[in-house]
Structures are given as C-alpha cells and as structure tokens.
C-alpha cells in the first residue's frame, strides 16, 4: 500500500531538506541511518533505500534448522575435527 503526504522543502544549513513522516518511513522500510540513493530528474526526486548484504547477526537470526536441515558436510571429517 502506498503512503504519501504533502510537505515542503525547507532550508537546512547550506542545503535543503524534506522531512519524512513516520508512516512514510515505515512503509518504505527506512529509519535513521538507512543508506539511500537520491536520483533527480526535472520536477522529480526519487529516494531509494540501498540494498545491502545482511550481516552475520541478521543471517544467524534468520537461520531455521528445520528449513535448512542443520549442518551438513559433503565429506567425512578429516584431521582433528571434533564430531
């Protein structure tokens, strides 16, 4: 579902700024510190969140042993591995 609202461009230091309300930020999946790209065309500004690779903590949180069938080795242990 698209979220939108009307606002205005404001002065911020030597630049300009647009403030996002909470509903728009939540719908877009962005929060403070989210990296974004900004593209400009005549009469149009597009802001997109930068897709990034998940970090180790996020990957481990998403790991489901039932779905991924736990740890599987394609070959028997070699050397001094503890099994």
TAZI-V126782 format. One record per helix or strand of 3 or more residues. SS is the DSSP state (h for helix, s for strand). FROM is the first residue (numbers start at 0). LEN is the number of residues. If there is no record, write none. Layout:
BEGIN
ss->SS from->FROM len->LEN
ss->SS from->FROM len->LEN
END
This chain:
BEGIN
ss->s from->9 len->3
ss->s from->14 len->3
ss->h from->21 len->7
ss->s from->35 len->6
ss->s from->43 len->6
ss->h from->55 len->7
ss->h from->64 len->4
END
